[in-house]
């Protein structure tokens, strides 16, 4: 009887550890997918918004569109920063979070300028938001490889 219990507990332990490993792989793949989607959003934002920002200096409708896109990107950044990275990708995730924080500062500066009616070409030149988001793409490429 004792042997049966021991065998049962050993088999249960092995089964649970196998499930845990499979769950870890699934979490890594899910994270890589989320990171890839975020990279696509950040890349599109980085390509589209600089021209929109230039137009927004003299065009109220462009300024409103810019404000909307900036707010949306802030939400995307916050959501990505809150993702739980798998252990294998924790360092890369932290690098993206650091770049995101720099981008967030730039986005906040834009929003302050828009809301204060102070959006001008100088505000555009001194903003790191776009550069930070473009730098994220190379880090995300490394994260995508975690899923392979």
C-alpha positions as CSV (number, residue, x, y, z in Angstrom):
1,X,0.0,0.0,0.0
2,X,2.8,2.4,0.9
3,X,4.5,1.7,-2.5
4,X,1.2,2.6,-4.3
5,X,1.0,5.9,-2.5
6,X,4.7,6.7,-3.2
7,X,4.2,5.8,-6.8
8,X,1.1,7.9,-7.0
9,X,2.8,10.9,-5.5
10,X,5.9,10.6,-7.7
11,X,3.7,10.3,-10.8
12,X,1.6,13.3,-9.7
13,X,4.8,15.3,-9.1
14,X,6.2,14.4,-12.5
15,X,3.0,15.3,-14.2
16,X,2.7,18.6,-12.5
17,X,6.3,19.5,-13.3
18,X,5.6,18.7,-16.9
19,X,2.6,20.9,-16.9
20,X,4.7,23.7,-15.4
21,X,7.3,23.5,-18.1
22,X,4.6,23.5,-20.8
23,X,3.0,26.5,-19.1
24,X,6.3,28.3,-19.2
25,X,6.7,27.7,-22.9
26,X,3.2,29.0,-23.5
27,X,3.8,32.1,-21.4
28,X,7.0,32.8,-23.4
29,X,5.2,32.4,-26.7
30,X,2.3,34.6,-25.5
31,X,4.7,37.3,-24.3
32,X,6.6,37.2,-27.6
33,X,3.4,37.6,-29.5
34,X,2.3,40.6,-27.3
35,X,5.8,42.1,-27.7
36,X,5.6,41.7,-31.5
37,X,2.2,43.4,-31.6
38,X,3.5,46.2,-29.5
39,X,6.6,46.6,-31.7
40,X,4.3,47.0,-34.7
41,X,2.3,49.6,-33.0
42,X,5.4,51.5,-31.8
43,X,6.9,51.4,-35.3
44,X,3.7,52.6,-37.0
45,X,3.5,55.4,-34.4
46,X,7.1,56.4,-34.9
47,X,6.6,56.6,-38.7
48,X,3.3,58.4,-38.7
49,X,3.4,60.8,-35.8
50,X,6.4,63.0,-36.7
51,X,4.7,64.3,-39.9
52,X,1.4,64.7,-38.1
53,X,3.2,66.7,-35.3
54,X,4.7,69.0,-37.9
55,X,1.3,69.6,-39.4
56,X,-0.2,70.1,-35.9
57,X,1.8,73.2,-35.4
58,X,-0.5,75.1,-37.8
59,X,-3.5,72.8,-38.2
60,X,-6.1,72.4,-35.4
61,X,-7.5,69.2,-36.8
62,X,-4.0,67.7,-37.0
63,X,-3.4,68.8,-33.5
64,X,-6.5,67.0,-32.3
65,X,-5.5,63.9,-34.2
66,X,-2.0,64.1,-32.8
67,X,-3.4,64.3,-29.2
68,X,-5.5,61.2,-29.8
69,X,-2.6,59.2,-31.2
70,X,-0.4,60.3,-28.3
71,X,-3.0,59.3,-25.8
72,X,-3.4,55.9,-27.5
73,X,0.3,55.3,-27.5
74,X,0.5,56.1,-23.8
75,X,-2.1,53.4,-23.1
76,X,-0.1,51.0,-25.3
77,X,3.1,51.8,-23.4
78,X,1.4,51.4,-20.0
79,X,-0.1,48.0,-21.0
80,X,3.2,46.7,-22.3
81,X,5.0,47.9,-19.2
82,X,2.6,45.9,-17.1
83,X,3.1,42.6,-19.0
84,X,4.8,39.9,-17.0
85,X,7.8,38.9,-18.9
86,X,9.0,35.3,-18.8
87,X,12.2,34.8,-16.8
88,X,14.2,34.3,-19.9
89,X,13.1,37.7,-21.3
90,X,13.2,39.7,-18.2
91,X,16.3,41.7,-19.1
92,X,15.0,42.5,-22.6
93,X,11.6,43.5,-21.1
94,X,13.3,45.9,-18.7
95,X,15.2,47.5,-21.6
96,X,11.9,48.1,-23.4
97,X,10.4,49.5,-20.3
98,X,13.3,51.9,-19.9
99,X,12.8,53.1,-23.5
100,X,9.1,53.3,-22.9
101,X,9.6,55.6,-19.9
102,X,11.8,57.9,-22.1
103,X,9.1,57.9,-24.8
104,X,6.4,58.5,-22.1
105,X,8.2,61.6,-21.0
106,X,8.3,62.9,-24.6
107,X,4.6,62.1,-25.1
108,X,3.7,63.9,-21.9
109,X,5.7,66.9,-23.1
110,X,3.8,66.9,-26.4
111,X,0.5,66.7,-24.6
112,X,1.3,69.5,-22.3
113,X,2.3,71.7,-25.3
114,X,-0.9,70.8,-27.2
115,X,-3.1,71.4,-24.2
116,X,-1.3,74.7,-23.4
117,X,-1.5,75.9,-27.0
118,X,2.3,75.9,-27.1
119,X,3.0,73.3,-29.8
120,X,5.7,74.7,-32.0
121,X,8.7,73.5,-34.1
122,X,11.1,73.9,-31.1
123,X,8.9,71.5,-29.1
124,X,9.2,69.0,-31.9
125,X,13.0,69.2,-32.2
126,X,13.7,68.5,-28.6
127,X,11.5,65.5,-28.2
128,X,12.9,62.0,-27.6
129,X,9.6,60.1,-27.9
130,X,10.0,59.0,-31.5
131,X,13.6,58.0,-31.2
132,X,12.9,55.9,-28.1
133,X,10.1,54.1,-29.8
134,X,12.2,53.3,-32.8
135,X,15.0,51.9,-30.6
136,X,12.4,49.5,-29.1
137,X,12.1,47.7,-32.4
138,X,15.5,46.2,-32.2
139,X,15.0,45.0,-28.6
140,X,11.6,43.5,-29.6
141,X,13.3,41.5,-32.4
142,X,15.4,39.8,-29.7
143,X,12.2,39.1,-27.7
144,X,10.5,37.6,-30.8
145,X,13.4,35.1,-31.0
146,X,12.5,33.9,-27.5
147,X,9.4,32.2,-29.0
148,X,11.5,30.3,-31.6
